[in-house]
């Protein structure tokens, strides 16, 4: 109590002497209480869900498919919990904490009003679109590769009553897809060595497709493997721990391609919407016949990606060198087995 009083006294003195508000970080933001969650559902009744996944793991495809259902609306990359400064950035200062916890602030009911303010912002942003679409369920798709399990914790703090869908793709294919995304969308951020690799692939892709040279640097392939393992392990662990079966579900990208109708029935069922519509299968397979991301990349860098089949499972078998396999096996071998991508380390 004394420490908190001293902190506020210093803040007040700084404002009086300099007219500047301190940039000192605030204390921990409390979570939404069950009572507050119930109040929010009364004001904003639409069910909320969030799609997480590692970079290039099929989050965009899943979004396109899940919102085919007339009761479901989903939009892209609000990054409420998945990318700094995240939603919490709206209240991330000692001055705002002081305002929202002040005893004379009779709106806060004697506790920090921060989580209520944060949830109100997300609720309005999501529901204003969903209502126009006539949906009863609304979600956001934001890859969580930058914060991994921490993204789940931040989501649970504000949406303990929300639902989380986690899509997983073979880390080797995800690494390759992400590498080419870097080549196409961010060549100006590549290192000198990376630019040389890109140029070599563009001029002689056949050699790389035969596994004669790597499209990754040594550091790059290890970082790709470590990042994938961290994302998959932390997200799944925190999803199960904080949400459980009723509010957390995972799906493999490869299963979505292999049996799309069965997987979407499972996911729509998880969201609690009616799947008896006779037109849904036709809509689903029609959507799967297009690939807007591939078309966009073809326009931007057709010559570079021409040798590749976009979205194909198992591309790593052609593009991984022996070194790449050893690095990935060493870092991610057990995780690949755990998710059914390999039976053992003999690959």
N, C-alpha and C positions, 0 to 999 in steps of 0.2 A: 504493500500500500504506500509506504514511504517512498519507494523507488518510483512508483507511478506518479506520485505527487511532485517529486523532484523533476521528473521528466517534463511534466506539464508546466512547471514553474519556469524552467529553462526556455521552453518554447515561447511562453508568454513574454519573457524578458527579451528574447530575440526579436519578436514582432514589435515590441514597444521601442526598442533601441534602433533597429535597422529598417523596420517596415517590411522585412522579408520573413517568409514562412520557412521553417527548417525543412530540409530535404531528408531528414533522418527517417529511416524505415519504421514502420509501425510494428505493433506486436502481432501475434498469430490471429488470423481471422477465425472465429468460431464457426461451427457448422450450423446449418438449418436444423431447427428442432422439429420433432414429429408434428407438433401443434402448428408450427409455421408452414410446414409442407402441406398440411391439410387446408390451411387458410388459402395458400396459393392455388391449390386445386379447385377451390370454390371460385376464385376470381379468374383463373386461367385453366379451364377444365381439360384442355387437350393433353393427351399423353405425350411424354417427351422421351426421345431416345437419341443416342449418340453413336456414331460409327467411328471406331479407331482402327488403326492398322499401320504397319511400317510403310515407308515410302515405296511406291511402285508395287503395292501388294493387292491391288484390285479394289481400293476404296471407291474410286470413281465409277467403275463398272457396277459395283453393288448399289451405289446411290441411284444410278440410272434405272436399275431393275426394281429396287424396292419401292420407288415412287411411281411405278406403273399402276400400283393398286390405287383405286379411286379414293380410298380412305386415308392414304398415306402421302404426306408431303415431306420432302427432304431436300435441303440445299447444301451448298458447299462452303466449307472452311471458315466458319465463324471463329475457329481457334479460341473458343471460350476457355478451354482448359489445357490446350495442347501446344501452345507456342507463346513464348514471352512477348509482351508482359502478362499475357492471359487476362481473363476477366478480372482477376484480383488487382490488376494495375489501376482499376478505377478508384480503388480506395487505399492504395498503397502509399500512404504517407502518415507521419505522426499527427499532422494537423487535421487530416480527415478522420483519423481514429479518435482524436480528441473531440471533434464535432459530433461524431456518431455515437460516442459513449458518454457525452456530457450529461450530468445529472439533471440539469435544467431543460434538457431536450426531452420533453414529455412524450414524444412519439416513439422513443426507443424501448419503452416498457422496462427500463432498468437494466438493459443489456446492450451489447454492441449491435447496432443496427446494420452493420456492414453486409452480412450475408443476405439480409432481406433486400437491401438495395441492389446487390449483385444479381440475385435471382429475378427480381422484378425486371431488370434490364433484359435478361435473356428471354424471359417469358414473353415480353412485348415484341421483341425482335422476331421470335419464332412464330408466335401466333398470328401476327398481323398478316404474314404471307399465307399461312396454312388456312386461315379463315377465308381468304379470297379464293383459295383452291378447293374449298369445301371439304377439307380433310378433318379427321378426328384424331389423327396421330401425326406428330411432326418431329423431325430429327435433323441433326447436323452431322455432316461428314467432315472430319478433320483428322488427317494422319497425325499420330502421336509419337513419331520417331524421335522428336527432340526432347520430350520429357518422359516418355515411357510410362513406368508405373506411377510416377508422380502425377501424371495427367489423370489417372484413375482416382487418385486420392483427392485431387482438386475437384473433380467432377462430383465425387461422393459428398464432399463438404457442402455443396450447393444443391445437388440433386440426389439425395439418398433414396428417393422414390423414383428415380429415372431408370432407364434401361440402357445397357451397353452391348453393342454388337462389335466383336473383334474379328477382323478378317486376316488370315495368315496365308502367306504364299511361300513356297520353297525359297529359302534365303539366297540360294545360288542364282535362281532366275531373277529374284528381286534385285540382286546386286547388279546383274547385267543390264536390266531395264533402267535402273537408276543411273548407271554409268552412261548409257546412251542419252538419257535425258540431260545429263550434264554436258555431253558433247554438243547437243542440239540447242538447248535453252540457255546455257550459261558458259559458252566458250571463253568469254572474257574473264571468267573466274578461275580458269584452269591454270595450273602451274606450267612452266616451260616443258617439263617432262611429259605432263599430260597432253599438252598441245602436240608434241611430237608423236605420241601414241595415236592421237586422233587423226593426225595427218597420215600416218602409216596405214591405219585401217581404211581410211578413205581412198587411198591409192592402191592398196592391195588387200582387200578384205578376205580373199580366199586363203591366204596364209594364216590369218587369225582363226578362220572357221575350221581350219585343220588342226588347230591347237599348237601352231608353231611359235607363236608369240602371244603374250598376254595383253589384253586391253587395260589391265590394272598395273599400277606400281605395286611394289612389295607392301608398302604401307597402306595403299588403297584397298587391297584385297583383305588384309587383316582387319582394317577398320570396318569394312563392309560386313565381315563375318561377326565381329564383336558387336556392332550396332544392331544387327538382326537378332542375335541371341538375346541381348539385353532387352530389346523391345518385346520379343515374344515371351520371354520368361517373366519379366516384370508385369507386363500388362495382363497376362493370363492369371498369374498368381494373385494380383490385386483385384482383378475382376471377380475371381472365385471367392476371395476372402471377404471383400466388402459388399458384393451383391448377391452371390449365390445363384443357384440354378434358375430361379424365377425371374431374375433381372439381368443376368449375364449369359451370353451365348457366343460361341465362336464358330467360324465357318472357314474352311480352306478354299482358297481361290480355285484350286484345281478341281475340287468337288463341285464348285459352282459352274465350271465349264463342262464338266462331265455329265452332271445330272441337274441342270438348272431348275427344272420345275420342282423336283423333289426338295432341293435346297431352299428355294423361295417359299414353298409351302411351309417348311419348317420355320423360316424367319418371319413370314407374315403371321403364322400361328403364334410365335413368340410375342409379336406386337399386339396380338389379340384382335386382329381384323378378320372379317369374313372372307373365305377363299373359295366360295362356291360359284363365283361368277364364271359363266361359260366362256367369256371372252378373254380371260386372263392368260391362258396358255398361248394364244395367238399373239397377244401383245408382247409377251415375254420373248418368244422366238423371233419376232420381227425386230425387237430391240437388239437382240444378240447378233443379228445379221449385219449390224452397222458397228463401226469403230471410229467415233469422232476423234479420239486421241491419235490414232494411227494416221487418219487423214490430215490432221493438223501437222504432225511431224513430217509427213510426206511433202507437204507444201513448204515447210521450213528447210528441210534438209533431205530431200529425196534421194540424192546420190549416196548419202551416208548410211541410210537405213534400208536401202533397196535390198541388200543381201539378207536382211532379217525378216522373220515372220513375226509380226507384232502380236504380243499376248500368248505366244506359244509356250507350252510347258516343256521343260527339258532343254532349253537353249544352252544351258550351261555345259551340256555334254559336248557341244561343238566348240564353244568359246573358251572353256576353262583349259588352261595348260596344266601339266603335271604339278607345277609349283602352286598354282591356284587351288587345285584339289587338295593338296597337302595342307596348305594354310587353312582352308575352309574346314577340312576334316578335323584338324587339330582344335580349332576354336568352336565349331558348331556341330560336330559329329553327333554328339549325344542329343542335342536339340532336334536335329533332323530325324533321328530315330524316334524320339518321343512324339513327334507330330506325324509319324507314319511315312516320311519321305524316303527313309532307308530302313532296312531290316537290321543292318549291322554296319561296321566301318569298312567293309570290303567293297569299295566303289572307287 
